[in-house]
Amino acid sequence: MLPTPDVAADYEKVYEPAEDSFLLLDCLEQEKDYINTHYSSSPLVVEIGTGSGIVTTFMHQSIVPNGLFITTDVNPHACLASKATSLKNGGTPYLDSIRSDLTTALRDNIVDILIFNPPYVPAEEVPGIPKSEDAYEWLDLALLGGSDGMVVTDRLLESLGTILSPNGVAYILFCARNKPQQVVENMEQKGWQCEHIMTRKAGWEVLSVYRFKLL
Ligand SMILES: C[S@@+](CC[C@H](N)C(=O)[O-])C[C@H]1O[C@@H](n2cnc3c(N)ncnc32)[C@H](O)[C@@H]1O
């Protein structure tokens, strides 16, 4: 069992690691051989919506220590936390964090391994960016995903072909109310290979992680 990173984050403004975060860690541990076989040199690992940074820290600590890492988040407190969490666990010289909507701050076709635990809870709408950096509403942005909880994830899926490198892969988390089976069928019709990695019941939510790669 690989170690779980210690987190350095203010949970009044940054998403506290929960069952979804830990499911992602377990998936990435299970995928370690696949990742190291397919991305043996120095892959560019990008985590969207990094929150506390626990997932990216786990990646550089235990899965791809030779990787280059970028984290993004719309929440500035999360960008700072992801670097602080990395440092608390020994750090890596090749990590930066960008305050950005999804991957819009990055050049096209450069991401080898993309990871996203999105705001997946169905809600009337996706909240706007809080006006004040002190606002507690940052936590709403971590959870509320609009219609079917899929508004933010759908935007990411639509741009996946532009974001990933030619051999790139994406690990994305869904809850059952996101209708992941329907997502998989749509993506397969568009030429994506979709692998179910793991499903876990978390309270009354059922969470799953899928791997997406262009055929
Ligand atoms: C469910 S939390 C996941 C946090 C962390 N990755 C984890 O697994 O513990 C979702 C994160 O996505 C961020 N987020 C929401 N919308 C975003 C967007 N459009 N672009 C980038 N990050 C976003 C939130 O601020 C939050 O940190």
PDBQT file of the ligand as one rigid body, heavy atoms in Angstrom, charges set to zero:
ROOT
HETATM    1  C1  LIG A 301     -14.226  17.675  -6.158  1.00  0.00    +0.000 C 
HETATM    2  S1  LIG A 301     -12.959  18.882  -5.998  1.00  0.00    +0.000 S 
HETATM    3  C2  LIG A 301     -11.517  17.843  -6.226  1.00  0.00    +0.000 C 
HETATM    4  C3  LIG A 301     -10.279  18.343  -5.500  1.00  0.00    +0.000 C 
HETATM    5  C4  LIG A 301      -9.075  17.399  -5.547  1.00  0.00    +0.000 C 
HETATM    6  N1  LIG A 301      -8.650  17.154  -6.893  1.00  0.00    +0.000 N 
HETATM    7  C5  LIG A 301      -9.405  16.100  -4.856  1.00  0.00    +0.000 C 
HETATM    8  O1  LIG A 301      -9.575  15.073  -5.563  1.00  0.00    +0.000 OA
HETATM    9  O2  LIG A 301      -9.491  16.078  -3.611  1.00  0.00    +0.000 OA
HETATM   10  C6  LIG A 301     -13.092  19.775  -7.559  1.00  0.00    +0.000 C 
HETATM   11  C7  LIG A 301     -12.061  20.884  -7.756  1.00  0.00    +0.000 C 
HETATM   12  O3  LIG A 301     -12.262  21.429  -9.079  1.00  0.00    +0.000 OA
HETATM   13  C8  LIG A 301     -12.113  22.851  -9.019  1.00  0.00    +0.000 C 
HETATM   14  N2  LIG A 301     -12.825  23.403 -10.180  1.00  0.00    +0.000 N 
HETATM   15  C9  LIG A 301     -14.154  23.600 -10.337  1.00  0.00    +0.000 A 
HETATM   16  N3  LIG A 301     -14.419  24.091 -11.572  1.00  0.00    +0.000 NA
HETATM   17  C10 LIG A 301     -13.218  24.208 -12.201  1.00  0.00    +0.000 A 
HETATM   18  C11 LIG A 301     -12.824  24.676 -13.499  1.00  0.00    +0.000 A 
HETATM   19  N4  LIG A 301     -13.725  25.126 -14.394  1.00  0.00    +0.000 N 
HETATM   20  N5  LIG A 301     -11.501  24.680 -13.810  1.00  0.00    +0.000 NA
HETATM   21  C12 LIG A 301     -10.579  24.252 -12.903  1.00  0.00    +0.000 A 
HETATM   22  N6  LIG A 301     -10.898  23.805 -11.664  1.00  0.00    +0.000 NA
HETATM   23  C13 LIG A 301     -12.193  23.779 -11.318  1.00  0.00    +0.000 A 
HETATM   24  C14 LIG A 301     -12.667  23.227  -7.662  1.00  0.00    +0.000 C 
HETATM   25  O4  LIG A 301     -12.226  24.495  -7.239  1.00  0.00    +0.000 OA
HETATM   26  C15 LIG A 301     -12.157  22.065  -6.793  1.00  0.00    +0.000 C 
HETATM   27  O5  LIG A 301     -10.884  22.355  -6.265  1.00  0.00    +0.000 OA
ENDROOT
TORSDOF 0
